[in-house]
Amino acid sequence: MAVKIRLARMGSKKRPYYRIVAADARCPRDGRFLERVGTYDPHGETVVINEARISYWQGVGAHPTITVARLLRKARKATAVAAKP
């Protein structure tokens, strides 16, 4: 089974809100997923991730999509900046 870390669209019309999920690549975008590992709100530009679970899924072979990879870099960079004294 090929697993991808990708976005699943939630929210109402013209007010999207995304879940970052680990899902089988053959399942539809908003369909069944294996685990929710974070959220992304494009209106507030907020990204919340569960770093431990993303590391786990990448360790077992899951690949993030291009958009999710960009969001992960952004979230990790923000965490590193916040951690600096």
C-alpha positions in Angstrom: 0.0 0.0 0.0 1.4 3.4 -1.0 0.9 6.0 1.7 1.0 9.7 1.1 0.8 12.6 3.5 -1.6 15.0 1.9 -4.3 17.6 2.4 -8.0 16.7 2.9 -10.4 19.7 2.4 -12.9 20.5 5.1 -14.9 23.6 5.8 -17.7 25.4 4.0 -17.9 26.8 0.5 -15.3 29.5 -0.1 -13.9 29.0 3.5 -11.6 26.0 3.2 -9.9 24.4 6.1 -7.5 21.5 5.6 -6.5 18.4 7.6 -3.1 17.0 7.0 -3.6 13.3 6.8 -1.7 10.1 6.1 -3.8 8.2 3.4 -3.6 5.4 0.9 -2.7 7.0 -2.4 -5.7 5.2 -4.1 -8.3 6.7 -1.8 -10.1 10.0 -2.9 -8.9 13.3 -1.6 -11.6 13.7 1.1 -12.2 10.0 1.6 -10.9 7.5 4.0 -7.5 8.2 5.7 -5.3 6.3 8.1 -4.5 9.1 10.5 -4.8 12.8 10.9 -1.4 14.3 11.6 -2.1 18.1 11.5 -4.2 21.0 10.3 -3.8 24.0 8.0 -5.9 27.1 7.9 -5.1 29.1 4.8 -7.0 32.2 6.0 -5.0 32.6 9.1 -1.9 31.0 7.6 -1.7 28.6 10.6 -0.1 25.2 10.4 -0.4 22.7 13.3 1.5 19.4 13.0 2.2 16.4 15.1 5.9 16.1 14.4 6.2 12.6 16.0 3.5 11.1 13.8 4.8 12.7 10.6 8.3 11.3 11.4 6.7 7.9 12.0 4.8 7.9 8.7 7.9 9.1 6.7 9.9 6.4 8.5 7.6 3.7 7.2 7.7 5.1 3.6 5.0 7.7 3.3 5.8 10.6 1.0 4.4 14.1 1.5 2.8 15.9 -1.5 4.6 19.0 -2.8 2.1 21.3 -0.9 2.4 19.4 2.3 6.2 19.4 2.1 6.1 23.2 1.8 3.8 23.5 4.8 6.1 21.1 6.8 9.1 23.3 6.0 7.2 26.4 7.0 6.0 24.9 10.3 9.5 23.5 11.2 11.1 26.8 10.4 8.6 28.6 12.7 9.2 26.2 15.5 13.0 26.6 15.2 12.7 30.4 15.3 10.4 30.2 18.3 12.8 27.9 20.1 15.8 30.3 19.7 16.5 32.3 22.9 
